[in-house]
């Protein structure tokens, strides 16, 4: 029984370390439209996959249905695109400002999105 528990622990730790090694960058996100604000976290992986977590107001019209959704991401000179893997819908965010530790984005000219790189993370 102890061997089985040890094997399970090694497999669990190995999977967590593998996913962490695949991580390229981790960002705090703030979506704003009018008076509504929603915060979250965006994790970008080296294989161009991404995970998006929303905190607080999950009933927001700004960001909805993001739990357990995988994305593919791509970065061009003036845009960051997130494409949902499950239904192929692409969200293209225009880059307004970009610095090593932050990006200011716009979606459909109505939604402002700020990304701030988490401390200790490398930039994309």
N, C-alpha and C positions, 0 to 999 in steps of 0.2 A: 504494500500500500504506500509506503514511504517512497519507493522508487517511482510509482505512478504519479504521486504528487510532485516529485522533483522534475519528472519529464514534463508535466503540464506547466510547471513554473518556468522551465527553460524555454519551452515553446512560446509561452505568453510573452516573456521578456524579449525573446528573439524577434517576434513579430512586431512588438512595440519599437524596438531599436531599429528594425528594418524600415518601418514607416517614418520614424524620426530622421533616419539617414536620407530618405528620399525627399524630405521637406526642403524646399528652396527658400521660402520666406513666409513669415507670419505677420499679418497686418490687423490692427484695430480699424474698424470701419464705422463711419457715421454717415447715415443717409439723412438728408434734409429736404423738405418740400414745404414751403410756407411755414407754418408753426409746428409741423410734425417732425419729430426726430426719432430715429431708430438706430441703435448701435449693434455691432456684431463683430465677428472675427472672420477673416479670410485667410485660409492656409493654401499656399501654392506649392505644388510638388514638382520635382525635376522632370517627371514624365508628362508634364503639362496637364495634370489632373488638379482639381481644386476642391476644397470643402468650404462651405459657407455656413456659419452659425449666427443666428439672430438672437439677441438678448432683449429681454423686456417685452415690448409690444409686438407679439407674434401675430396679432390680428391686423397689423398695419397694412394699408394699401400700397405702401412703398415697397415693402419686401414681404412676400408671403410664400408659404409652402416650400421652405428651404430645408426642413429637417430630412435627413437621409437622402439628400439629392447630391449627386456627383456632377461636377462640371469639368469641362476642358477649358483651359485658358490660353490666350495668346496675347502678346504685347507687340504692338507696332509703335512707330514713332509718335503717333498722335492718338492712339486708342488702345484700350484694354478691353478684350472681348471675353466674356464668360458664356460658354455654350453648355446647356443642360444635356447630359448624356442620355437621360431617359426619354426626352421628347424632341431634342434637336433645336430648341428655341435658343437663339443667340441674343445676348444683351451686349450692346457695344457702347462702352463708356468713352466719351471724348476726354482726352487728357488736357486740362487747362494749365496746370503747373506740375512740375516734377522736380523733386530734389532727391538726394540719396535716401532720406528717411521718411519722405511723405509724397503723396500725390493728391492733387485736387482734380476731381473728375466731374463730368456733367452727363446726365442721361436725359435725352429728349428735351433739353434746355430748361426743364422744370425741376429736375431733381439734382441736387448738389451732393456729391459723395467725397468724403475725405478719408484717405488711407494713411495711417501712421504705422511705420515699421516698429514692431515690438523690439525692445532692447535685446541686444545680443544676436539679432538676426542679420543675415546677409541680404542685400538688395537683389532685385530681379534685373 
